[in-house]
Amino acid sequence: MDTSSLPPVQEPERQYYFLKKAKELVQAKSEELGRPLTACTTTFGCQMNARDSEKLAGILREVGYVETENEEADFVIYNTCTVRENANLRVYGRLGVLHGYKKKNPHMKIALCGCMMQEATVVDKLQKSYRFVDLIFGTHNIFKFAELLVSTLESDRMIIDIWKDTNQIVEDLPIERKYAFKSGVNIMFGCNNFCSYCIVPYVRGRERSREPQDIIREIEGLVKDGVVEVMLLGQNVNSYGKNLEQPVTFAELLEEIEKIEGLERIRFMTSHPKDLSDDLIRVMAKSKKICKHFHLPLQSGSSRILKIMNRRYTKEQYLELARKLREQVPDIALTTDIIVGFPGETEEDFQETLDVVRKVRYDSAFTFIYSKRTGTPAAVMEDQVPEEVVKDRFDRLLKEVQEISKEMAERFTGREELVLVEEVNGQMEGYVTGRLSNNHVVHFQGDASLVGQIVKVRLDECRGFYYMGSRIE
């Protein structure tokens, strides 16, 4: 038997074999149609998904597709989220529209991947009611996209490749970065926390940390390619490194990344309060590169509700962490996530949440109405809070958060700060938009030549959630 034409077994060499094969198939189809093939990648959900989509887009570009935002493309892929039920409904709604496009373009291929695909009930529904979908895969085998792409291009049947879990981490594949000057970098995958309301551990799997030297090497490569800011990504970055053969803490990893020459800014998402160490706060306090922004999800201010949520910290412990951060990292912006209407939440519990908001004084907060996720312990809990009660609490929380956020932002007015220019402003001609270290947005006069640069700006006026500024030459 001739084994020379067989694909390699090892990754990522195997995927490069299929990349070449996919390129040939795309080229042949393009010649047949007399035009380039187009591809559209749509992302639902978090920064982890956005980073995954850059990998998908990179492979599509590598094999010969031309990127477009038009969903009437030859290849459309949805990278899905399932944190809230509404995200699933949006995908089903959009699929109906895609079906119409596919009837007009028989060459069109539709692919679905991401967290939503890890739910067995979703895949069952797609098989029964959305037979026109060509490819379905999940979160664990996204690195196999080139291989799955070849299977899809060579077949007229629905391809389903869902893995229950994996220990594999495969990087070093093509990536199409959205920004030339900043990039996300996965440092770990999965989650071990099993908060009672959250579907993520079931769809993303157990925690798997990347080796620190692989992370360092990737960032060094990005910096050589013009990146000045990285966002370290993980479901719970504070527990990074625990499962490595030679354990490394997140604080130690940050200290190593800090040494990379040419890297100007380091951000990270997301932190779990139960794993936030004094070492991490100390590293942030002395760092010249770690941005002064910390996203520390609260979820509830009631210790009783936090226990039912399986968050494994109390209100008092959380307030102490916030105090340490504010004390040791001056001017830090603290942001958070808060859920309103968790099963069994009383008015007294809600008042505890308001109390934390008033004490911590968040720079901004993402507020959510509790969304029942089938398959989580919270979905079958009794004492689901009536809709009208939840809506009233949500409105009161939002009002409190917005008032405090505005007051917190105003404290920087008149200051001179460094801003990373991210884009030409689409609404105000002659203006550009950038971010401070603390993640606040600033608009000031400038042109496209400034994009990707870090410049000094005076914050002239605070307009609630953004500043108007003047560049200091």
C-alpha positions as MATLAB code, in Angstrom:
seq = 'MDTSSLPPVQEPERQYYFLKKAKELVQAKSEELGRPLTACTTTFGCQMNARDSEKLAGILREVGYVETENEEADFVIYNTCTVRENANLRVYGRLGVLHGYKKKNPHMKIALCGCMMQEATVVDKLQKSYRFVDLIFGTHNIFKFAELLVSTLESDRMIIDIWKDTNQIVEDLPIERKYAFKSGVNIMFGCNNFCSYCIVPYVRGRERSREPQDIIREIEGLVKDGVVEVMLLGQNVNSYGKNLEQPVTFAELLEEIEKIEGLERIRFMTSHPKDLSDDLIRVMAKSKKICKHFHLPLQSGSSRILKIMNRRYTKEQYLELARKLREQVPDIALTTDIIVGFPGETEEDFQETLDVVRKVRYDSAFTFIYSKRTGTPAAVMEDQVPEEVVKDRFDRLLKEVQEISKEMAERFTGREELVLVEEVNGQMEGYVTGRLSNNHVVHFQGDASLVGQIVKVRLDECRGFYYMGSRIE';
ca = [
       0.000    0.000    0.000;
       1.354    3.454   -0.963;
       1.398    5.504    2.249;
       3.112    8.549    0.707;
      -0.237   10.058   -0.299;
      -1.844    9.478    3.096;
      -2.296   12.482    5.405;
       0.180   12.773    8.328;
      -1.036   11.631   11.736;
       0.704   14.382   13.735;
      -0.750   17.875   14.204;
      -0.453   20.541   12.889;
       1.286   18.806    9.916;
      -1.949   16.930    9.204;
      -3.882   20.181    8.832;
      -1.276   21.635    6.467;
      -1.790   18.555    4.266;
      -5.532   19.288    4.148;
      -4.921   23.019    3.623;
      -3.110   22.161    0.390;
      -5.915   19.828   -0.674;
      -8.617   22.421    0.137;
      -6.685   25.009   -1.886;
      -6.818   22.741   -4.946;
     -10.573   22.165   -4.520;
     -11.328   25.888   -4.096;
      -9.177   26.774   -7.108;
     -10.943   24.177   -9.286;
     -14.391   25.444   -8.264;
     -13.296   29.052   -8.824;
     -12.109   28.216  -12.356;
     -15.384   26.362  -13.047;
     -17.446   29.409  -11.978;
     -15.088   31.933  -13.586;
     -14.786   34.017  -10.425;
     -13.145   33.938   -6.982;
     -15.063   32.153   -4.220;
     -16.167   34.309   -1.266;
     -16.415   33.465    2.447;
     -18.180   35.171    5.340;
     -17.325   34.452    8.995;
     -19.841   35.631   11.624;
     -19.007   35.546   15.335;
     -21.469   35.307   18.210;
     -20.239   35.630   21.793;
     -17.016   36.217   23.688;
     -13.395   37.164   22.931;
     -12.498   33.458   22.875;
     -14.940   33.029   19.986;
     -13.570   36.128   18.244;
     -10.080   34.624   18.426;
     -11.367   31.280   17.118;
     -13.014   33.123   14.210;
      -9.670   34.690   13.293;
      -8.332   31.139   12.957;
     -11.280   30.113   10.760;
     -10.894   33.217    8.585;
      -7.143   32.607    8.308;
      -7.699   29.110    6.937;
     -10.412   30.259    4.508;
      -8.098   32.966    3.172;
      -5.183   30.510    2.949;
      -7.157   28.083    0.758;
      -8.266   30.820   -1.640;
     -11.542   32.295   -0.410;
     -11.964   36.079   -0.592;
     -13.328   37.503    2.667;
     -16.658   39.351    2.559;
     -19.237   40.576    5.071;
     -22.032   39.600    2.685;
     -23.847   36.464    3.868;
     -24.743   35.558    0.278;
     -21.169   34.216    0.070;
     -20.053   30.832   -1.265;
     -19.007   29.715    2.224;
     -20.747   31.030    5.342;
     -19.671   29.990    8.819;
     -21.338   30.932   12.112;
     -19.154   30.626   15.199;
     -21.881   30.298   17.811;
     -22.364   31.136   21.492;
     -24.751   29.441   23.887;
     -24.291   31.347   27.154;
     -27.840   32.688   26.861;
     -30.834   31.111   25.153;
     -31.355   34.251   23.066;
     -28.030   33.570   21.290;
     -29.377   30.203   20.077;
     -32.608   31.766   18.818;
     -30.644   34.356   16.825;
     -28.714   31.604   15.050;
     -31.887   29.696   14.131;
     -33.408   32.929   12.801;
     -30.364   33.695   10.651;
     -30.265   30.130    9.302;
     -33.713   30.668    7.774;
     -32.308   33.604    5.785;
     -29.258   31.565    4.693;
     -31.548   28.816    3.388;
     -33.035   31.340    0.942;
     -29.561   32.361   -0.244;
     -28.561   28.723   -0.722;
     -31.551   28.053   -2.968;
     -30.232   30.803   -5.278;
     -26.608   29.606   -5.067;
     -26.357   25.788   -5.138;
     -22.549   26.031   -4.664;
     -23.019   27.695   -1.254;
     -21.743   25.839    1.815;
     -23.043   26.605    5.338;
     -21.013   25.677    8.406;
     -21.811   25.988   12.119;
     -19.289   25.673   14.933;
     -18.689   26.871   18.494;
     -20.346   26.378   21.858;
     -23.930   25.958   20.682;
     -22.872   22.925   18.615;
     -21.668   21.110   21.760;
     -25.316   20.733   22.878;
     -26.764   17.397   21.722;
     -30.307   18.827   21.524;
     -29.090   21.533   19.124;
     -27.406   19.042   16.787;
     -30.562   16.864   16.833;
     -32.666   19.900   15.867;
     -30.282   20.845   13.049;
     -30.340   17.292   11.668;
     -34.136   17.247   11.642;
     -35.069   20.794   10.642;
     -31.994   22.336    8.988;
     -30.790   19.638    6.598;
     -29.325   22.291    4.271;
     -26.456   22.942    6.732;
     -23.280   21.315    5.345;
     -20.876   21.213    8.294;
     -21.303   21.100   12.090;
     -18.364   20.970   14.528;
     -17.735   22.091   18.100;
     -15.214   23.873   20.305;
     -12.709   21.060   20.837;
     -11.737   20.355   17.226;
     -11.648   23.820   15.695;
      -8.020   23.136   14.735;
      -9.411   20.443   12.342;
     -11.191   23.037   10.203;
      -8.987   22.479    7.110;
      -9.681   18.735    7.246;
     -13.418   19.275    7.783;
     -13.442   21.830    4.962;
     -12.086   19.230    2.541;
     -14.738   16.692    3.663;
     -17.436   19.331    3.097;
     -16.193   20.409   -0.330;
     -16.014   16.757   -1.472;
     -19.454   15.776   -0.122;
     -23.117   16.642   -0.565;
     -24.135   15.267    2.831;
     -24.166   16.957    6.232;
     -20.818   16.485    8.007;
     -21.020   16.353   11.831;
     -17.836   16.158   13.897;
     -18.486   16.862   17.594;
     -16.008   15.864   20.292;
     -17.188   15.413   23.877;
     -13.870   16.641   25.293;
     -10.171   16.770   24.458;
      -6.723   17.258   25.960;
      -5.322   18.389   22.611;
      -4.089   21.922   22.003;
      -3.083   22.619   18.395;
      -1.863   26.085   17.447;
       0.539   27.328   14.699;
      -2.150   27.397   12.000;
      -2.984   30.361    9.706;
      -4.792   33.273   11.351;
      -6.488   36.307    9.812;
      -6.141   38.977   12.524;
      -8.793   41.663   12.661;
      -6.263   44.286   13.816;
      -2.607   44.616   12.771;
      -1.586   46.230   16.074;
      -3.420   44.150   18.697;
      -4.320   40.501   19.080;
      -5.931   37.960   21.366;
      -3.755   35.068   22.557;
      -5.263   31.902   24.018;
      -3.416   30.883   27.162;
      -5.888   28.185   28.241;
      -9.116   26.489   27.205;
     -12.101   25.145   29.138;
     -13.367   25.684   32.672;
     -13.483   23.605   35.879;
     -15.777   25.839   37.930;
     -19.298   24.559   37.192;
     -21.191   27.641   38.346;
     -24.757   26.378   38.658;
     -26.165   28.765   35.996;
     -23.400   28.307   33.406;
     -23.261   26.031   30.371;
     -19.593   26.835   29.534;
     -17.854   23.863   31.281;
     -20.214   21.503   29.457;
     -19.476   22.986   26.015;
     -15.841   24.100   26.411;
     -14.612   21.124   28.450;
     -12.083   20.886   31.278;
      -9.297   23.397   31.820;
      -6.251   22.933   29.590;
      -3.351   25.390   29.858;
      -0.851   26.026   27.086;
       2.850   25.705   27.894;
       4.305   29.122   28.830;
       7.109   28.874   26.253;
       4.520   28.353   23.473;
       2.609   31.442   24.618;
       5.807   33.519   24.800;
       6.865   32.344   21.338;
       3.469   33.253   19.853;
       3.526   36.742   21.403;
       7.101   37.345   20.236;
       5.981   36.448   16.704;
       3.019   38.825   16.940;
       5.252   41.665   18.169;
       7.606   41.109   15.198;
       4.502   41.415   13.014;
       3.591   44.829   14.476;
       1.405   43.943   17.462;
       1.795   46.312   20.442;
      -1.076   45.015   22.639;
      -2.122   41.463   23.496;
      -5.250   40.222   25.248;
      -4.565   36.960   27.119;
      -7.680   34.812   26.824;
      -9.116   32.057   28.991;
     -12.396   31.185   30.679;
     -10.602   31.699   34.014;
      -7.096   33.090   33.512;
      -6.488   33.212   37.284;
      -6.286   29.414   37.378;
      -3.812   29.247   34.483;
      -1.018   26.682   34.754;
      -2.444   24.435   37.457;
      -2.682   21.388   35.168;
       0.757   21.736   33.542;
       3.409   19.105   34.265;
       5.504   21.904   35.733;
       2.865   24.236   37.229;
       3.207   27.952   36.520;
       0.974   30.633   38.048;
      -0.759   33.326   36.022;
       1.286   35.952   37.914;
       4.521   34.187   36.850;
       3.351   34.006   33.241;
       2.607   37.749   33.240;
       6.099   38.499   34.562;
       7.621   36.579   31.641;
       5.380   38.238   29.051;
       6.332   41.636   30.504;
       9.947   40.994   29.406;
       9.057   40.785   25.691;
      10.670   43.753   23.955;
       8.401   45.802   21.732;
       5.215   44.717   23.526;
       3.580   47.811   25.011;
       0.332   46.610   26.590;
      -0.978   43.428   28.212;
      -4.671   42.798   28.907;
      -6.459   39.645   30.071;
      -9.966   38.175   30.285;
     -11.639   36.686   32.344;
     -10.759   36.439   36.039;
     -12.589   34.417   38.687;
     -12.554   36.059   42.148;
     -11.938   32.757   43.967;
      -8.558   32.383   42.207;
      -7.361   36.001   42.365;
      -4.037   35.888   44.228;
      -2.114   38.557   46.114;
       0.802   37.713   43.788;
      -1.234   38.724   40.749;
      -2.181   42.059   42.328;
       1.487   42.624   43.263;
       2.627   41.914   39.670;
      -0.004   44.317   38.315;
       1.020   47.015   40.806;
       4.670   47.056   39.695;
       4.081   46.389   35.976;
       4.793   48.961   33.274;
       2.810   47.047   30.630;
      -0.243   45.426   32.258;
      -3.244   47.645   31.558;
      -5.007   49.245   34.514;
      -8.245   47.438   33.901;
      -9.535   44.427   35.811;
     -12.730   42.580   34.902;
     -13.864   40.812   38.081;
     -17.293   39.177   37.680;
     -19.458   39.567   40.791;
     -22.678   37.854   39.570;
     -24.418   38.538   42.913;
     -23.659   40.541   46.060;
     -25.504   38.065   48.273;
     -23.299   35.421   49.926;
     -26.353   33.157   50.131;
     -26.995   33.365   46.378;
     -23.267   33.078   45.596;
     -23.230   29.765   47.453;
     -26.194   28.448   45.416;
     -24.419   29.709   42.275;
     -21.364   27.644   43.327;
     -19.115   30.710   43.012;
     -16.979   29.761   46.052;
     -16.429   33.221   47.525;
     -18.494   35.463   49.803;
     -19.553   39.075   49.511;
     -16.938   40.015   52.106;
     -14.125   38.199   50.284;
     -15.068   39.900   47.030;
     -15.102   43.372   48.624;
     -11.651   42.702   50.089;
     -10.278   41.811   46.633;
     -11.744   44.998   45.151;
     -10.226   47.015   48.018;
      -6.767   45.534   47.417;
      -6.943   46.233   43.690;
      -8.025   49.850   44.190;
      -5.385   50.364   46.890;
      -2.402   48.767   45.138;
      -3.126   49.752   41.516;
      -4.035   53.467   41.543;
      -6.479   54.588   38.818;
      -7.461   50.993   38.038;
     -10.799   50.583   36.253;
     -12.877   47.779   37.749;
     -15.594   46.217   35.614;
     -17.906   43.312   36.342;
     -20.775   41.005   35.354;
     -23.978   40.886   37.410;
     -26.925   38.511   37.070;
     -30.355   39.686   38.230;
     -33.184   37.279   39.028;
     -31.243   34.098   39.807;
     -33.639   31.426   41.195;
     -34.526   32.177   44.807;
     -33.193   35.765   44.753;
     -35.134   37.873   47.257;
     -35.323   41.656   47.512;
     -32.883   41.405   50.420;
     -30.410   39.490   48.202;
     -30.814   42.127   45.506;
     -30.107   44.909   48.014;
     -26.842   43.110   48.865;
     -25.892   43.346   45.176;
     -26.686   47.077   45.130;
     -24.567   47.455   48.268;
     -21.522   45.929   46.512;
     -22.080   48.155   43.462;
     -22.097   51.232   45.705;
     -19.023   50.147   47.658;
     -16.851   49.004   44.735;
     -18.003   51.789   42.372;
     -17.487   50.001   39.083;
     -16.253   51.870   36.031;
     -18.763   49.822   34.056;
     -20.834   46.690   34.545;
     -22.425   44.153   32.221;
     -25.837   43.472   33.714;
     -27.848   40.406   32.709;
     -31.290   39.047   33.422;
     -30.899   35.398   34.491;
     -31.275   33.126   31.479;
     -32.310   29.528   32.105;
     -29.867   27.188   30.340;
     -31.103   23.627   29.901;
     -28.535   21.208   31.275;
     -27.415   23.407   34.173;
     -28.415   22.804   37.834;
     -30.044   26.261   38.074;
     -32.488   25.453   35.250;
     -34.372   22.961   37.444;
     -34.255   24.976   40.677;
     -37.517   25.982   42.286;
     -38.300   29.606   43.163;
     -37.733   31.001   39.653;
     -38.231   34.765   40.097;
     -41.300   36.280   38.345;
     -40.486   38.194   35.153;
     -41.954   41.520   36.310;
     -39.908   41.398   39.563;
     -36.693   40.667   37.629;
     -37.384   43.506   35.177;
     -37.914   45.995   38.021;
     -34.666   44.942   39.740;
     -32.757   45.037   36.470;
     -33.912   48.611   35.774;
     -32.920   49.741   39.286;
     -29.503   48.104   39.000;
     -28.859   49.617   35.576;
     -29.705   53.108   36.833;
     -27.303   52.715   39.787;
     -24.498   51.317   37.622;
     -24.809   54.046   34.981;
     -24.789   56.892   37.510;
     -21.678   55.536   39.254;
     -19.911   54.782   35.929;
     -20.383   58.392   34.810;
     -19.015   59.731   38.118;
     -16.026   57.356   37.946;
     -15.176   58.383   34.377;
     -15.222   62.077   35.243;
     -12.293   61.645   37.639;
      -9.869   61.522   34.693;
     -11.059   64.727   32.997;
      -8.178   67.138   32.356;
      -5.539   64.403   32.658;
      -2.912   63.623   30.005;
      -2.959   59.920   29.159;
      -1.472   57.518   26.605;
      -3.985   56.245   24.057;
      -3.693   53.347   21.608;
      -5.406   54.586   18.428;
      -7.672   51.804   17.149;
      -9.613   53.218   14.209;
     -10.700   56.209   12.184;
     -13.966   57.432   13.714;
     -16.882   56.513   11.457;
     -19.257   59.164   12.854;
     -16.998   62.221   13.255;
     -15.011   63.277   10.219;
     -11.376   64.101   10.968;
     -11.410   62.171   14.263;
      -9.871   58.895   15.436;
     -10.850   56.627   18.327;
      -8.585   54.902   20.828;
      -8.400   53.380   24.293;
      -6.680   54.300   27.514;
      -4.858   51.665   29.552;
      -8.009   51.451   31.733;
     -10.088   50.614   28.614;
     -11.961   53.937   28.452;
     -12.685   55.168   24.920;
     -11.370   58.522   23.630;
     -12.203   60.439   20.428;
      -9.821   63.136   19.209;
      -8.721   64.830   15.985;
      -6.409   62.753   13.802;
      -6.151   60.657   10.648;
      -5.522   57.065    9.547;
      -1.732   57.451    9.934;
      -2.216   57.346   13.736;
      -3.993   53.944   13.780;
      -1.916   51.441   15.746;
       0.176   54.144   17.425;
       0.259   55.030   21.117;
      -0.033   58.815   21.492;
      -0.462   61.256   24.374;
      -3.921   62.829   24.640;
      -5.436   65.345   27.050;
      -8.917   64.267   28.200;
     -10.853   67.500   27.720;
     -14.431   66.403   28.342;
     -16.150   63.321   29.731;
     -19.384   62.439   27.946;
     -20.567   59.579   30.104;
     -19.020   56.519   28.521;
     -16.305   58.184   26.439;
     -14.019   61.220   26.365;
     -13.385   63.972   23.845;
      -9.667   64.719   23.843;
      -6.857   66.696   22.219;
      -3.635   65.157   20.989;
      -0.485   66.496   22.632;
       2.246   66.583   19.963;
];
